[in-house]
Amino acid sequence: MPVRRQGEAHRALELLEEYHTKLTKPQDKQLRNAIERVIRIFKSRLFLALLDIQEFYEMTLLDDNKSVQQKTAETLQIACKWENSPPITGLNNEVRNTRIS
């Protein structure tokens, strides 16, 4: 179930943040910095967008109870949503091309 997976992803992020706060020794500095990078990535819009895509795919495209017309309408709806949103940037603020030509 997609909502469960998204909840699991958020829970995993919380656990990672909790683990991060327990790293207080000087020898933990490199691991702490590496975990901070992972946390930033997971909190990025790109990660959240990937969760949205997974949820859309599972709840819309794989749903055999929806007609082709319903799937088309929902696909166009999500396409409009993403076309009208600001571009997604990466860790170094480079713009990622999110549109399919």
C-alpha positions as a Markdown table, in Angstrom:
| # | Residue | x | y | z |
|---|---|---|---|---|
| 1 | Met | 0.0 | 0.0 | 0.0 |
| 2 | Pro | 1.6 | 3.3 | -1.1 |
| 3 | Val | 0.4 | 5.4 | 1.9 |
| 4 | Arg | 2.0 | 2.8 | 4.2 |
| 5 | Arg | 5.2 | 3.0 | 2.3 |
| 6 | Gln | 5.3 | 6.7 | 2.5 |
| 7 | Gly | 4.7 | 6.5 | 6.2 |
| 8 | Glu | 7.5 | 3.9 | 6.4 |
| 9 | Ala | 9.8 | 6.3 | 4.6 |
| 10 | His | 9.0 | 9.1 | 7.0 |
| 11 | Arg | 9.5 | 6.7 | 9.9 |
| 12 | Ala | 12.8 | 5.6 | 8.5 |
| 13 | Leu | 13.9 | 9.3 | 8.2 |
| 14 | Glu | 12.8 | 9.9 | 11.9 |
| 15 | Leu | 14.9 | 6.9 | 13.0 |
| 16 | Leu | 17.9 | 8.1 | 11.0 |
| 17 | Glu | 17.6 | 11.5 | 12.6 |
| 18 | Glu | 17.4 | 9.9 | 16.1 |
| 19 | Tyr | 20.5 | 7.8 | 15.3 |
| 20 | His | 22.2 | 11.0 | 14.1 |
| 21 | Thr | 21.5 | 12.8 | 17.4 |
| 22 | Lys | 23.2 | 9.9 | 19.4 |
| 23 | Leu | 26.5 | 10.4 | 17.6 |
| 24 | Thr | 28.2 | 12.7 | 20.0 |
| 25 | Lys | 31.7 | 11.3 | 20.2 |
| 26 | Pro | 34.5 | 13.1 | 18.3 |
| 27 | Gln | 35.3 | 9.9 | 16.3 |
| 28 | Asp | 31.6 | 9.9 | 15.1 |
| 29 | Lys | 32.1 | 13.2 | 13.2 |
| 30 | Gln | 32.6 | 11.6 | 9.7 |
| 31 | Leu | 29.6 | 9.3 | 10.2 |
| 32 | Arg | 27.5 | 12.2 | 11.5 |
| 33 | Asn | 28.4 | 14.3 | 8.4 |
| 34 | Ala | 27.6 | 11.4 | 6.1 |
| 35 | Ile | 24.2 | 10.9 | 7.8 |
| 36 | Glu | 23.5 | 14.6 | 7.5 |
| 37 | Arg | 24.0 | 14.4 | 3.7 |
| 38 | Val | 21.6 | 11.4 | 3.5 |
| 39 | Ile | 19.0 | 13.3 | 5.6 |
| 40 | Arg | 19.2 | 16.4 | 3.3 |
| 41 | Ile | 18.7 | 14.2 | 0.3 |
| 42 | Phe | 15.7 | 12.4 | 1.8 |
| 43 | Lys | 14.1 | 15.7 | 2.8 |
| 44 | Ser | 14.6 | 17.1 | -0.7 |
| 45 | Arg | 11.7 | 17.7 | -3.1 |
| 46 | Leu | 13.1 | 15.1 | -5.4 |
| 47 | Phe | 12.7 | 12.4 | -2.8 |
| 48 | Leu | 9.2 | 13.5 | -2.0 |
| 49 | Ala | 8.4 | 13.7 | -5.8 |
| 50 | Leu | 9.6 | 10.1 | -6.2 |
| 51 | Leu | 7.2 | 9.0 | -3.4 |
| 52 | Asp | 4.4 | 10.8 | -5.2 |
| 53 | Ile | 5.2 | 9.1 | -8.4 |
| 54 | Gln | 5.2 | 5.7 | -6.7 |
| 55 | Glu | 1.9 | 6.4 | -5.1 |
| 56 | Phe | 0.4 | 7.6 | -8.4 |
| 57 | Tyr | 1.7 | 4.5 | -10.3 |
| 58 | Glu | 0.3 | 2.1 | -7.7 |
| 59 | Met | -3.0 | 3.8 | -7.0 |
| 60 | Thr | -3.9 | 4.9 | -10.5 |
| 61 | Leu | -2.1 | 3.0 | -13.2 |
| 62 | Leu | -2.1 | -0.4 | -11.5 |
| 63 | Asp | -5.7 | -0.1 | -10.3 |
| 64 | Asp | -7.7 | -2.6 | -12.5 |
| 65 | Asn | -11.0 | -1.1 | -11.2 |
| 66 | Lys | -10.3 | 2.2 | -12.9 |
| 67 | Ser | -11.2 | 2.7 | -16.5 |
| 68 | Val | -8.8 | 4.0 | -19.1 |
| 69 | Gln | -10.6 | 7.3 | -19.1 |
| 70 | Gln | -10.2 | 7.6 | -15.3 |
| 71 | Lys | -6.5 | 6.7 | -15.6 |
| 72 | Thr | -6.1 | 9.3 | -18.4 |
| 73 | Ala | -7.8 | 12.0 | -16.4 |
| 74 | Glu | -5.7 | 11.3 | -13.3 |
| 75 | Thr | -2.5 | 11.1 | -15.4 |
| 76 | Leu | -3.3 | 14.5 | -17.0 |
| 77 | Gln | -4.0 | 15.9 | -13.5 |
| 78 | Ile | -0.7 | 14.9 | -12.1 |
| 79 | Ala | 1.1 | 16.1 | -15.3 |
| 80 | Cys | -0.4 | 19.5 | -14.9 |
| 81 | Lys | 0.5 | 19.6 | -11.2 |
| 82 | Trp | 4.2 | 18.9 | -12.0 |
| 83 | Glu | 4.3 | 21.2 | -15.0 |
| 84 | Asn | 3.2 | 24.1 | -12.9 |
| 85 | Ser | 5.5 | 23.4 | -10.0 |
| 86 | Pro | 9.0 | 25.0 | -9.7 |
| 87 | Pro | 11.9 | 23.0 | -11.0 |
| 88 | Ile | 13.5 | 20.5 | -8.6 |
| 89 | Thr | 17.1 | 21.2 | -7.6 |
| 90 | Gly | 19.8 | 18.8 | -6.5 |
| 91 | Leu | 22.3 | 19.0 | -3.7 |
| 92 | Asn | 24.4 | 21.7 | -5.4 |
| 93 | Asn | 21.2 | 23.6 | -6.5 |
| 94 | Glu | 21.6 | 22.5 | -10.1 |
| 95 | Val | 18.2 | 22.4 | -11.8 |
| 96 | Arg | 17.0 | 18.9 | -12.7 |
| 97 | Asn | 14.9 | 18.6 | -15.9 |
| 98 | Thr | 11.7 | 17.1 | -14.7 |
| 99 | Arg | 9.7 | 17.4 | -17.9 |
| 100 | Ile | 9.7 | 14.8 | -20.6 |
| 101 | Ser | 10.2 | 16.2 | -24.0 |
